[in-house]
Amino acid sequence: MADMQEMRMMLPSPQKLFTPGVIVLISLLVAGFLGLSLAREAVGIALALSPYGVLHGKIWQLLTYPFLNDPIGLIGNGMIILFLGSAIEREWRTASFLLLWLVVTVTCGLLWIVLNLLMGYSVAGMGAGVGGYGLIATFGLLFRGQRFFALFGSIEAQHIAIGLIAIGVILSLPMPITLVWVAGAIVAYVHVKARWSLQARPTVRPGLQRSGGKGQFVDID
């Protein structure tokens, strides 16, 4: 019975998988893939993340580069968004889920530009891997301690995340600058921790004071 419950957590119904934010991201992934397939050079120049392009006003590339993927990237990142992203969105709601994606991809996009400039490169970046690693790290944090069905047994969420991030680091070693994409996990970790810190702050109700002086009220919630 426990195994069946774990499996249901990993394979929810289509209604739970295809959440609004997930639908938006996957639709953009598909659109970007089709664009590359039909006019690779034109779409790449316009939408891939280029240090030269951003410095010359193509700021939108910080938003568009994750949606340009090859077939393997489309399938792999699409699966991460579908399964892990939908779980995060159900936990956080759509606005917070999309904000996470935006923070991770834009931050790592800026880091990509800075490193290219410092190292004298002019490498155009593309791919949703950066957002994928952000979702992996967030999934590991949000569901830490919970076990999920995977392959021949069950494994805790944080161990799934650590394993996938470690694989990403190893795969990035031949071209170290691509570690910027894996750094999406670090950005997501900081974002989630900051979110939790803000949520944990005590709030003062209107008309009440925080000090305990004579004649004053103290908010003890």
N, CA, C and O of each residue as an XYZ file, in Angstrom:
884
protein
N       0.823     -1.204      0.000
C       0.000      0.000      0.000
C       0.861      1.260      0.000
O       0.547      2.232     -0.687
N       1.958      1.242      0.779
C       2.838      2.408      0.824
C       3.455      2.669     -0.535
O       3.572      3.817     -0.961
N       3.858      1.580     -1.230
C       4.454      1.748     -2.555
C       3.466      2.359     -3.530
O       3.837      3.199     -4.349
N       2.198      1.939     -3.449
C       1.182      2.487     -4.335
C       0.961      3.963     -4.075
O       0.748      4.737     -5.008
N       1.012      4.363     -2.790
C       0.839      5.766     -2.454
C       2.002      6.585     -3.012
O       1.804      7.682     -3.534
N       3.247      6.029     -2.894
C       4.405      6.723     -3.415
C       4.303      6.872     -4.921
O       4.645      7.919     -5.472
N       3.821      5.800     -5.604
C       3.715      5.834     -7.047
C       2.691      6.871     -7.472
O       2.891      7.566     -8.468
N       1.607      6.983     -6.736
C       0.591      7.970     -7.083
C       1.135      9.378     -6.905
O       0.756     10.284     -7.647
N       2.035      9.579     -5.912
C       2.652     10.884     -5.735
C       3.528     11.229     -6.930
O       3.620     12.394     -7.316
N       4.175     10.222     -7.519
C       5.070     10.468     -8.627
C       4.323     10.543     -9.948
O       4.775     11.211    -10.878
N       3.170      9.857    -10.041
C       2.397      9.834    -11.275
C       0.971     10.306    -10.999
O       0.042      9.499    -11.024
N       0.789     11.579    -10.742
C      -0.553     12.109    -10.462
C      -1.396     12.121    -11.718
O      -0.913     11.808    -12.806
N      -2.644     12.480    -11.565
C      -3.566     12.527    -12.694
C      -3.162     13.649    -13.643
O      -2.482     14.589    -13.232
N      -3.579     13.562    -14.929
C      -3.254     14.620    -15.896
C      -3.700     15.994    -15.430
O      -3.033     16.992    -15.705
N      -4.834     16.054    -14.720
C      -5.319     17.348    -14.245
C      -4.323     17.986    -13.272
O      -4.189     19.209    -13.230
N      -3.625     17.152    -12.488
C      -2.648     17.681    -11.553
C      -1.306     17.957    -12.217
O      -0.566     18.844    -11.790
N      -0.996     17.200    -13.257
C       0.266     17.418    -13.962
C       0.239     18.701    -14.786
O       1.178     19.496    -14.748
N      -0.850     18.893    -15.534
C      -0.928     20.026    -16.441
C      -1.547     21.231    -15.739
O      -2.676     21.633    -16.019
N      -0.766     21.790    -14.816
C      -1.177     22.988    -14.098
C      -0.981     24.210    -15.011
O      -0.259     24.120    -16.004
N      -1.607     25.337    -14.692
C      -1.531     26.498    -15.595
C      -0.111     26.948    -15.928
O       0.205     27.180    -17.095
N       0.741     27.071    -14.923
C       2.111     27.503    -15.172
C       2.891     26.501    -16.000
O       3.670     26.880    -16.874
N       2.683     25.228    -15.728
C       3.352     24.171    -16.490
C       2.924     24.228    -17.954
O       3.754     24.092    -18.853
N       1.646     24.426    -18.186
C       1.149     24.527    -19.568
C       1.816     25.691    -20.294
O       2.196     25.563    -21.458
N       1.959     26.828    -19.608
C       2.599     27.995    -20.222
C       4.045     27.671    -20.603
O       4.466     27.948    -21.727
N       4.806     27.087    -19.673
C       6.219     26.832    -19.934
C       6.407     25.783    -21.031
O       7.251     25.951    -21.911
N       5.635     24.716    -20.983
C       5.774     23.676    -22.003
C       5.346     24.198    -23.368
O       5.953     23.854    -24.382
N       4.312     25.020    -23.402
C       3.885     25.606    -24.677
C       4.992     26.467    -25.272
O       5.217     26.436    -26.482
N       5.684     27.235    -24.437
C       6.787     28.065    -24.913
C       7.974     27.207    -25.354
O       8.662     27.545    -26.317
N       8.213     26.094    -24.647
C       9.274     25.175    -25.070
C       8.993     24.625    -26.463
O       9.875     24.586    -27.321
N       7.754     24.204    -26.671
C       7.382     23.650    -27.974
C       7.481     24.720    -29.060
O       7.971     24.447    -30.156
N       7.024     25.925    -28.764
C       7.090     27.012    -29.741
C       8.537     27.335    -30.100
O       8.867     27.548    -31.267
N       9.395     27.368    -29.083
C      10.804     27.647    -29.337
C      11.460     26.553    -30.153
O      12.264     26.832    -31.042
N      11.119     25.303    -29.855
C      11.670     24.172    -30.621
C      11.235     24.244    -32.080
O      12.046     24.037    -32.982
N       9.976     24.532    -32.309
C       9.480     24.638    -33.683
C      10.140     25.804    -34.414
O      10.462     25.704    -35.598
N      10.340     26.914    -33.692
C      10.995     28.053    -34.302
C      12.413     27.722    -34.745
O      12.829     28.082    -35.846
N      13.162     27.024    -33.869
C      14.513     26.620    -34.231
C      14.509     25.655    -35.406
O      15.383     25.716    -36.271
N      13.528     24.765    -35.435
C      13.455     23.772    -36.505
C      13.186     24.428    -37.851
O      13.699     23.972    -38.873
N      12.388     25.491    -37.866
C      11.997     26.131    -39.120
C      12.975     27.208    -39.575
O      13.194     27.383    -40.773
N      13.559     27.924    -38.630
C      14.473     29.031    -39.004
C      15.526     29.167    -37.913
O      15.524     30.133    -37.150
N      16.422     28.194    -37.848
C      17.363     28.115    -36.745
C      18.232     29.375    -36.608
O      18.375     29.919    -35.513
N      18.803     29.829    -37.717
C      19.717     30.963    -37.644
C      18.998     32.234    -37.213
O      19.474     32.946    -36.329
N      17.865     32.522    -37.827
C      17.140     33.753    -37.512
C      16.629     33.747    -36.078
O      16.754     34.739    -35.359
N      16.048     32.611    -35.665
C      15.516     32.509    -34.301
C      16.648     32.543    -33.290
O      16.522     33.177    -32.242
N      17.758     31.867    -33.590
C      18.894     31.871    -32.679
C      19.455     33.266    -32.470
O      19.734     33.661    -31.338
N      19.622     34.010    -33.542
C      20.151     35.371    -33.443
C      19.219     36.275    -32.635
O      19.669     37.123    -31.864
N      17.924     36.080    -32.826
C      16.951     36.954    -32.166
C      16.710     36.590    -30.708
O      16.527     37.477    -29.874
N      16.705     35.286    -30.386
C      16.210     34.855    -29.073
C      17.221     34.160    -28.169
O      17.013     34.107    -26.957
N      18.316     33.620    -28.725
C      19.337     32.995    -27.879
C      20.054     34.069    -27.066
O      20.071     35.238    -27.451
N      20.644     33.671    -25.946
C      21.274     34.621    -25.028
C      22.692     34.944    -25.500
O      23.611     34.142    -25.338
N      22.849     36.107    -26.074
C      24.137     36.548    -26.601
C      24.624     37.766    -25.831
O      23.899     38.754    -25.721
N      25.849     37.711    -25.292
C      26.381     38.900    -24.615
C      26.330     40.130    -25.514
O      25.957     41.215    -25.069
N      26.703     39.959    -26.773
C      26.665     41.065    -27.724
C      25.235     41.569    -27.907
O      24.993     42.776    -27.937
N      24.289     40.635    -28.028
C      22.902     41.023    -28.246
C      22.320     41.797    -27.079
O      21.668     42.822    -27.275
N      22.551     41.315    -25.864
C      22.003     41.977    -24.678
C      22.619     43.353    -24.502
O      21.925     44.312    -24.166
N      23.927     43.449    -24.731
C      24.599     44.747    -24.591
C      24.144     45.745    -25.639
O      24.338     46.951    -25.483
N      23.539     45.242    -26.709
C      23.041     46.130    -27.770
C      21.514     46.197    -27.789
O      20.898     46.433    -28.828
N      20.918     45.981    -26.606
C      19.497     46.260    -26.457
C      18.549     45.083    -26.528
O      17.348     45.258    -26.323
N      19.045     43.888    -26.812
C      18.147     42.734    -26.900
C      17.930     42.115    -25.510
O      18.267     40.956    -25.266
N      17.365     42.913    -24.624
C      17.171     42.491    -23.234
C      16.243     41.289    -23.149
O      16.361     40.477    -22.231
N      15.324     41.169    -24.094
C      14.361     40.068    -24.057
C      15.033     38.696    -24.127
O      14.420     37.691    -23.767
N      16.275     38.645    -24.581
C      16.963     37.360    -24.664
C      17.123     36.711    -23.292
O      17.229     35.488    -23.195
N      17.140     37.518    -22.230
C      17.203     36.975    -20.872
C      15.951     36.171    -20.532
O      15.975     35.325    -19.638
N      14.863     36.437    -21.243
C      13.609     35.729    -21.014
C      13.383     34.601    -22.012
O      12.719     33.615    -21.695
N      13.932     34.742    -23.217
C      13.596     33.798    -24.286
C      14.552     32.626    -24.414
O      14.165     31.574    -24.923
N      15.802     32.783    -23.960
C      16.793     31.742    -24.224
C      16.437     30.358    -23.660
O      16.817     29.355    -24.265
N      15.714     30.259    -22.512
C      15.421     28.909    -22.014
C      14.494     28.112    -22.924
O      14.440     26.886    -22.824
N      13.775     28.778    -23.797
C      12.764     28.081    -24.591
C      13.289     27.594    -25.938
O      12.523     27.108    -26.770
N      14.607     27.728    -26.151
C      15.235     27.229    -27.363
C      15.982     25.943    -27.019
O      17.011     25.983    -26.345
N      15.467     24.807    -27.481
C      16.027     23.515    -27.104
C      16.116     22.584    -28.301
O      15.329     22.684    -29.243
N      17.088     21.672    -28.252
C      17.139     20.598    -29.234
C      16.138     19.520    -28.794
O      15.545     19.655    -27.724
N      15.931     18.459    -29.582
C      14.928     17.444    -29.205
C      15.169     16.815    -27.836
O      14.223     16.601    -27.078
N      16.431     16.517    -27.513
C      16.729     15.911    -26.212
C      16.407     16.890    -25.085
O      15.823     16.510    -24.070
N      16.795     18.157    -25.272
C      16.498     19.166    -24.260
C      15.011     19.384    -24.090
O      14.524     19.579    -22.976
N      14.289     19.351    -25.202
C      12.841     19.533    -25.147
C      12.191     18.437    -24.317
O      11.347     18.713    -23.464
N      12.586     17.192    -24.568
C      11.986     16.064    -23.851
C      12.424     16.048    -22.395
O      11.593     15.931    -21.494
N      13.736     16.166    -22.158
C      14.246     16.092    -20.790
C      13.743     17.216    -19.910
O      13.237     16.975    -18.814
N      13.878     18.447    -20.386
C      13.418     19.582    -19.590
C      11.897     19.629    -19.496
O      11.341     20.060    -18.486
N      11.231     19.181    -20.561
C       9.777     19.120    -20.511
C       9.288     18.164    -19.438
O       8.301     18.443    -18.757
N       9.980     17.027    -19.282
C       9.595     16.062    -18.249
C       9.817     16.641    -16.850
O       8.995     16.449    -15.953
N      10.929     17.346    -16.674
C      11.199     17.963    -15.370
C      10.123     18.990    -15.038
O       9.607     19.018    -13.921
N       9.788     19.829    -16.007
C       8.744     20.833    -15.783
C       7.415     20.165    -15.482
O       6.687     20.591    -14.586
N       7.099     19.114    -16.236
C       5.807     18.456    -16.088
C       5.662     17.787    -14.725
O       4.655     17.982    -14.044
N       6.653     17.006    -14.325
C       6.519     16.239    -13.090
C       6.925     17.038    -11.849
O       6.159     17.124    -10.890
N       8.121     17.620    -11.864
C       8.568     18.362    -10.688
C       7.924     19.739    -10.629
O       7.524     20.203     -9.561
N       7.827     20.393    -11.790
C       7.230     21.721    -11.817
C       5.785     21.734    -11.369
O       5.367     22.630    -10.636
N       5.011     20.739    -11.808
C       3.607     20.699    -11.406
C       3.466     20.479     -9.907
O       2.563     21.034     -9.282
N       4.357     19.667     -9.320
C       4.315     19.451     -7.870
C       4.614     20.745     -7.121
O       3.972     21.058     -6.118
N       5.599     21.495     -7.622
C       5.942     22.783     -7.000
C       4.797     23.773     -7.158
O       4.454     24.490     -6.217
N       4.209     23.813     -8.343
C       3.113     24.764     -8.574
C       1.905     24.453     -7.703
O       1.249     25.367     -7.203
N       1.604     23.164     -7.516
C       0.476     22.805     -6.635
C       0.761     23.222     -5.198
O      -0.160     23.530     -4.442
N       2.033     23.233     -4.824
C       2.412     23.618     -3.465
C       2.421     25.138     -3.292
O       2.053     25.644     -2.232
N       2.839     25.864     -4.329
C       3.062     27.302     -4.223
C       2.027     28.158     -4.936
O       1.909     29.344     -4.629
N       1.298     27.618     -5.847
C       0.397     28.338     -6.751
C       1.182     28.889     -7.950
O       2.411     28.948     -7.934
N       0.451     29.280     -8.967
C       1.050     29.597    -10.268
C       1.988     30.806    -10.237
O       3.088     30.744    -10.786
N       1.572     31.889     -9.610
C       2.387     33.113     -9.627
C       3.757     32.868     -8.997
O       4.772     33.293     -9.550
N       3.801     32.199     -7.866
C       5.075     31.934     -7.191
C       5.932     30.961     -7.984
O       7.156     31.085     -8.005
N       5.301     30.000     -8.633
C       6.015     29.040     -9.465
C       6.688     29.737    -10.648
O       7.860     29.490    -10.931
N       5.955     30.598    -11.331
C       6.520     31.316    -12.472
C       7.568     32.335    -12.028
O       8.526     32.593    -12.756
N       7.393     32.916    -10.841
C       8.404     33.826    -10.309
C       9.712     33.082    -10.066
O      10.790     33.600    -10.358
N       9.617     31.874     -9.534
C      10.809     31.043     -9.337
C      11.539     30.837    -10.665
O      12.753     31.025    -10.748
N      10.798     30.452    -11.696
C      11.393     30.233    -13.011
C      12.078     31.511    -13.508
O      13.191     31.464    -14.033
N      11.412     32.632    -13.340
C      11.942     33.918    -13.807
C      13.214     34.294    -13.058
O      14.197     34.702    -13.677
N      13.208     34.163    -11.744
C      14.375     34.516    -10.935
C      15.578     33.660    -11.322
O      16.683     34.173    -11.498
N      15.359     32.369    -11.451
C      16.461     31.454    -11.768
C      17.029     31.727    -13.156
O      18.244     31.854    -13.315
N      16.163     31.818    -14.159
C      16.653     31.954    -15.531
C      17.286     33.321    -15.791
O      18.304     33.408    -16.477
N      16.701     34.374    -15.257
C      17.275     35.709    -15.478
C      18.599     35.854    -14.721
O      19.563     36.393    -15.265
N      18.653     35.382    -13.483
C      19.891     35.488    -12.701
C      21.034     34.737    -13.370
O      22.136     35.267    -13.510
N      20.766     33.501    -13.782
C      21.813     32.715    -14.434
C      22.132     33.272    -15.820
O      23.264     33.156    -16.290
N      21.143     33.874    -16.472
C      21.403     34.516    -17.749
C      22.374     35.674    -17.600
O      23.279     35.838    -18.418
N      22.192     36.474    -16.565
C      23.115     37.583    -16.303
C      24.506     37.062    -15.970
O      25.510     37.624    -16.406
N      24.556     35.978    -15.191
C      25.845     35.376    -14.850
C      26.548     34.864    -16.103
O      27.766     34.991    -16.231
N      25.777     34.284    -17.029
C      26.335     33.807    -18.298
C      26.983     34.949    -19.085
O      28.073     34.798    -19.637
N      26.297     36.085    -19.124
C      26.820     37.244    -19.847
C      28.101     37.756    -19.193
O      29.081     38.043    -19.881
N      28.091     37.871    -17.860
C      29.261     38.375    -17.144
C      30.467     37.467    -17.372
O      31.565     37.954    -17.643
N      30.275     36.165    -17.266
C      31.394     35.237    -17.449
C      31.923     35.282    -18.876
O      33.133     35.219    -19.094
N      31.020     35.389    -19.848
C      31.454     35.505    -21.235
C      32.323     36.736    -21.435
O      33.354     36.676    -22.106
N      31.907     37.848    -20.852
C      32.662     39.091    -21.005
C      34.012     39.011    -20.296
O      35.022     39.472    -20.828
N      34.034     38.428    -19.096
C      35.281     38.333    -18.333
C      36.279     37.397    -19.000
O      37.488     37.624    -18.947
N      35.764     36.342    -19.628
C      36.639     35.343    -20.244
C      36.907     35.620    -21.719
O      37.635     34.876    -22.377
N      36.311     36.699    -22.233
C      36.537     37.050    -23.615
C      35.807     36.172    -24.609
O      36.184     36.102    -25.778
N      34.754     35.496    -24.144
C      33.971     34.637    -25.024
C      32.803     35.427    -25.623
O      32.473     36.528    -25.180
N      32.202     34.830    -26.632
C      30.953     35.364    -27.177
C      30.082     34.177    -27.568
O      29.726     33.992    -28.732
N      29.752     33.382    -26.559
C      29.007     32.138    -26.768
C      27.524     32.390    -26.517
O      27.145     32.875    -25.451
N      26.698     32.066    -27.484
C      25.254     32.214    -27.315
C      24.729     31.053    -26.484
O      25.040     29.894    -26.759
N      23.940     31.364    -25.476
C      23.394     30.328    -24.603
C      21.925     30.096    -24.870
O      21.175     31.026    -25.166
N      21.522     28.835    -24.760
C      20.111     28.503    -24.905
C      19.829     27.202    -24.174
O      20.745     26.431    -23.889
N      18.565     26.958    -23.873
C      18.178     25.714    -23.229
C      17.528     25.924    -21.882
O      17.894     26.829    -21.132
N      16.554     25.074    -21.584
C      15.793     25.188    -20.339
C      16.448     24.459    -19.179
O      15.867     24.360    -18.098
N      17.677     23.937    -19.399
C      18.354     23.231    -18.322
C      18.522     24.078    -17.082
O      18.418     23.575    -15.964
N      18.786     25.380    -17.272
C      18.966     26.269    -16.125
C      17.709     26.292    -15.257
O      17.800     26.195    -14.033
N      16.535     26.421    -15.883
C      15.288     26.393    -15.124
C      15.027     25.020    -14.556
O      14.481     24.886    -13.461
N      15.420     23.984    -15.307
C      15.229     22.618    -14.832
C      15.983     22.352    -13.547
O      15.433     21.754    -12.622
N      17.241     22.787    -13.470
C      18.011     22.584    -12.242
C      17.421     23.400    -11.091
O      17.471     22.978     -9.935
N      16.868     24.562    -11.408
C      16.189     25.324    -10.371
C      14.992     24.581     -9.809
O      14.760     24.588     -8.600
N      14.227     23.935    -10.692
C      13.073     23.160    -10.237
C      13.513     21.938     -9.446
O      12.869     21.569     -8.464
N      14.608     21.305     -9.865
C      15.108     20.124     -9.159
C      15.482     20.489     -7.723
O      15.101     19.791     -6.784
N      16.229     21.586     -7.554
C      16.636     22.010     -6.209
C      15.428     22.380     -5.360
O      15.360     22.029     -4.182
N      14.476     23.088     -5.958
C      13.274     23.488     -5.227
C      12.465     22.266     -4.806
O      11.961     22.209     -3.684
N      12.341     21.300     -5.694
C      11.631     20.061     -5.386
C      12.284     19.359     -4.197
O      11.593     18.884     -3.296
N      13.615     19.295     -4.196
C      14.310     18.649     -3.090
C      14.091     19.337     -1.761
O      14.025     18.683     -0.720
N      13.978     20.675     -1.792
C      13.746     21.425     -0.564
C      12.300     21.311     -0.085
O      12.045     21.061      1.093
N      11.364     21.496     -1.003
C       9.949     21.509     -0.613
C       9.471     20.162     -0.107
O       8.651     20.093      0.809
N       9.982     19.090     -0.700
C       9.501     17.753     -0.354
C      10.560     16.938      0.373
O      10.545     15.707      0.334
N      11.461     17.617      1.024
C      12.546     16.965      1.761
C      11.980     15.955      2.754
O      11.081     16.274      3.531
N      12.510     14.743      2.721
C      12.068     13.698      3.637
C      10.954     12.830      3.091
O      10.716     11.738      3.608
N      10.259     13.293      2.048
C       9.201     12.491      1.443
C       9.799     11.525      0.433
O      10.726     11.880     -0.294
N       9.277     10.313      0.383
C       9.806      9.286     -0.496
C       8.937      9.176     -1.751
O       7.710      9.243     -1.684
N       9.600      9.007     -2.886
C       8.920      8.905     -4.172
C       9.368      7.631     -4.882
O      10.521      7.213     -4.773
N       8.448      7.036     -5.598
C       8.750      5.835     -6.361
C       9.646      6.183     -7.535
O       9.348      7.102     -8.298
N      10.747      5.448     -7.683
C      11.677      5.704     -8.786
C      12.380      4.404     -9.163
O      13.053      3.791     -8.334
N      12.222      3.995    -10.405
C      12.868      2.812    -10.946
C      12.559      1.583    -10.096
O      11.431      1.089    -10.115
N      13.561      1.074     -9.339
C      13.380     -0.194     -8.636
C      13.066     -0.027     -7.152
O      13.100     -1.003     -6.402
N      12.770      1.158     -6.732
C      12.454      1.368     -5.323
C      11.991      2.779     -5.088
O      11.584      3.471     -6.021
N      12.049      3.212     -3.846
C      11.655      4.577     -3.512
C      12.873      5.326     -2.992
O      13.809      4.731     -2.457
N      12.840      6.632     -3.159
C      13.965      7.464     -2.755
C      13.436      8.808     -2.275
O      12.429      9.308     -2.776
N      14.126      9.382     -1.301
C      13.688     10.663     -0.762
C      13.958     11.790     -1.759
O      14.902     11.737     -2.547
N      13.110     12.796     -1.700
C      13.150     13.883     -2.676
C      14.511     14.570     -2.720
O      15.017     14.869     -3.802
N      15.108     14.822     -1.559
C      16.388     15.529     -1.560
C      17.494     14.702     -2.196
O      18.434     15.258     -2.763
N      17.390     13.379     -2.108
C      18.398     12.517     -2.727
C      18.222     12.480     -4.246
O      19.195     12.382     -4.994
N      16.966     12.559     -4.685
C      16.711     12.688     -6.124
C      17.373     13.959     -6.645
O      18.053     13.943     -7.671
N      17.164     15.059     -5.923
C      17.714     16.346     -6.345
C      19.236     16.327     -6.363
O      19.852     16.772     -7.331
N      19.839     15.815     -5.303
C      21.305     15.778     -5.229
C      21.880     14.933     -6.357
O      22.877     15.311     -6.973
N      21.257     13.791     -6.630
C      21.735     12.917     -7.694
C      21.671     13.583     -9.059
O      22.627     13.510     -9.832
N      20.554     14.231     -9.361
C      20.400     14.885    -10.665
C      21.353     16.065    -10.824
O      21.904     16.282    -11.903
N      21.545     16.824     -9.750
C      22.471     17.962     -9.818
C      23.905     17.467     -9.999
O      24.673     18.056    -10.758
N      24.267     16.387     -9.305
C      25.614     15.819     -9.452
C      25.858     15.367    -10.888
O      26.941     15.582    -11.432
N      24.855     14.741    -11.502
C      24.972     14.330    -12.906
C      25.189     15.554    -13.796
O      26.001     15.522    -14.720
N      24.455     16.633    -13.508
C      24.609     17.857    -14.281
C      26.010     18.437    -14.184
O      26.563     18.910    -15.177
N      26.580     18.401    -12.990
C      27.950     18.903    -12.799
C      28.932     18.082    -13.625
O      29.800     18.638    -14.297
N      28.797     16.772    -13.575
C      29.708     15.893    -14.324
C      29.593     16.132    -15.823
O      30.602     16.198    -16.524
N      28.365     16.262    -16.313
C      28.160     16.475    -17.742
C      28.675     17.831    -18.205
O      28.963     18.016    -19.388
N      28.793     18.780    -17.280
C      29.246     20.123    -17.639
C      30.761     20.260    -17.642
O      31.281     21.261    -18.135
N      31.480     19.288    -17.111
C      32.929     19.408    -16.980
C      33.667     19.607    -18.311
O      34.638     20.363    -18.345
N      33.245     18.958    -19.413
C      33.953     19.210    -20.677
C      33.871     20.664    -21.134
O      34.769     21.138    -21.830
N      32.818     21.376    -20.759
C      32.680     22.792    -21.099
C      32.248     23.538    -19.833
O      31.058     23.777    -19.625
N      33.222     23.906    -18.985
C      32.912     24.422    -17.641
C      31.947     25.595    -17.596
O      31.222     25.757    -16.614
N      31.923     26.425    -18.650
C      31.032     27.586    -18.589
C      29.572     27.158    -18.483
O      28.740     27.919    -17.987
N      29.251     25.947    -18.942
C      27.865     25.476    -18.865
C      27.468     25.129    -17.423
O      26.308     24.817    -17.155
N      28.428     25.185    -16.503
C      28.074     25.033    -15.088
C      27.150     26.155    -14.634
O      26.491     26.048    -13.600
N      27.107     27.232    -15.417
C      26.174     28.324    -15.120
C      24.748     27.790    -15.100
O      23.944     28.219    -14.273
N      24.419     26.861    -15.996
C      23.069     26.302    -16.018
C      22.804     25.510    -14.735
O      21.733     25.621    -14.139
N      23.800     24.702    -14.313
C      23.640     23.928    -13.079
C      23.519     24.860    -11.875
O      22.890     24.515    -10.875
N      24.126     26.044    -11.978
C      24.033     27.027    -10.893
C      22.605     27.484    -10.670
O      22.315     28.136     -9.667
N      21.702     27.152    -11.594
C      20.289     27.431    -11.361
C      19.790     26.784    -10.082
O      18.869     27.291     -9.442
N      20.402     25.652     -9.705
C      20.031     24.989     -8.454
C      20.390     25.850     -7.249
O      19.635     25.910     -6.278
N      21.548     26.520     -7.309
C      21.979     27.381     -6.206
C      21.075     28.603     -6.095
O      20.679     29.002     -4.999
N      20.755     29.189     -7.243
C      19.867     30.359     -7.240
C      18.507     29.983     -6.656
O      17.940     30.728     -5.857
N      17.989     28.825     -7.059
C      16.694     28.379     -6.536
C      16.768     28.130     -5.033
O      15.840     28.471     -4.300
N      17.858     27.543     -4.577
C      18.038     27.284     -3.144
C      17.974     28.586     -2.347
O      17.288     28.670     -1.329
N      18.701     29.600     -2.827
C      18.694     30.898     -2.139
C      17.293     31.512     -2.182
O      16.826     32.078     -1.194
N      16.630     31.395     -3.330
C      15.288     31.962     -3.486
C      14.299     31.310     -2.521
O      13.505     32.000     -1.882
N      14.348     29.994     -2.418
C      13.420     29.283     -1.532
C      13.708     29.638     -0.078
O      12.783     29.877      0.698
N      14.981     29.673      0.292
C      15.335     30.013      1.667
C      14.895     31.438      2.013
O      14.410     31.691      3.115
N      15.064     32.361      1.073
C      14.628     33.737      1.299
C      13.118     33.801      1.446
O      12.595     34.537      2.283
N      12.427     33.029      0.629
C      10.960     32.985      0.708
C      10.508     32.478      2.068
O       9.611     33.051      2.687
N      11.128     31.412      2.525
C      10.769     30.863      3.830
C      11.093     31.848      4.947
O      10.335     31.974      5.909
N      12.221     32.546      4.818
C      12.607     33.517      5.837
C      11.587     34.646      5.930
O      11.222     35.069      7.027
N      11.127     35.131      4.783
C      10.126     36.203      4.776
C       8.806     35.726      5.349
O       8.133     36.461      6.072
N       8.432     34.484      5.023
C       7.172     33.949      5.524
C       7.214     33.718      7.031
O       6.178     33.732      7.695
N       8.419     33.506      7.569
C       8.553     33.217      8.993
C       8.592     34.469      9.854
O       8.495     34.386     11.079
N       8.734     35.639      9.216
C       8.800     36.879      9.991
C       7.472     37.146     10.689
O       6.414     37.028     10.071
N       7.516     37.503     11.968
C       6.270     37.869     12.657
C       5.733     39.182     12.116
O       6.497     40.092     11.793
N       4.441     39.271     12.022
C       3.813     40.500     11.518
C       3.123     41.235     12.655
O       2.557     40.619     13.559
N       3.178     42.548     12.598
C       2.549     43.382     13.622
C       1.200     43.841     13.121
O       1.112     44.445     12.052
N       0.168     43.573     13.856
C      -1.168     43.997     13.464
C      -1.313     45.503     13.578
O      -0.695     46.114     14.449
N      -2.106     46.108     12.728
C      -2.332     47.557     12.800
C      -2.806     47.966     14.186
O      -3.701     47.343     14.758
N      -2.198     49.019     14.718
C      -2.616     49.537     16.013
C      -1.896     48.916     17.175
O      -2.039     49.379     18.307
N      -1.088     47.832     16.918
C      -0.355     47.186     17.994
C       1.122     47.494     17.865
O       1.623     47.630     16.749
N       1.816     47.604     18.951
C       3.236     47.897     18.974
C       3.994     46.630     19.339
O       3.448     45.736     19.985
N       5.270     46.555     18.918
C       6.080     45.379     19.187
C       6.755     45.458     20.550
O       7.089     44.423     21.126
N       6.962     46.651     21.075
C       7.622     46.766     22.374
C       6.666     46.469     23.487
O       5.449     46.536     23.312
N       7.209     46.143     24.630
C       6.363     45.762     25.763
C       6.309     46.821     26.836
O       6.148     46.483     28.009
N       6.434     48.062     26.495
C       6.414     49.120     27.476
C       5.057     49.289     28.136
O       4.062     48.729     27.675
N       5.016     50.046     29.193
C       3.787     50.256     29.927
C       2.735     50.923     29.070
O       3.000     51.903     28.374
N       1.522     50.365     29.136
C       0.421     50.938     28.414
C       0.383     50.588     26.962
O      -0.417     51.146     26.210
N       1.258     49.643     26.528
C       1.299     49.260     25.133
C       0.898     47.804     24.977
O       1.020     47.005     25.905
N       0.417     47.475     23.782
C       0.066     46.100     23.471
C       1.262     45.402     22.823
O       2.079     46.034     22.154
N       1.346     44.109     23.032
C       2.426     43.314     22.447
C       1.803     42.256     21.561
O       0.921     41.518     21.999
N       2.259     42.175     20.305
C       1.802     41.147     19.376
C       2.556     39.848     19.684
O       3.759     39.771     19.436
N       1.884     38.843     20.209
C       2.543     37.598     20.584
C       2.247     36.478     19.618
O       2.598     35.333     19.904
N       1.615     36.750     18.480
C       1.316     35.720     17.493
C       2.603     35.153     16.896
O       2.549     34.269     16.041
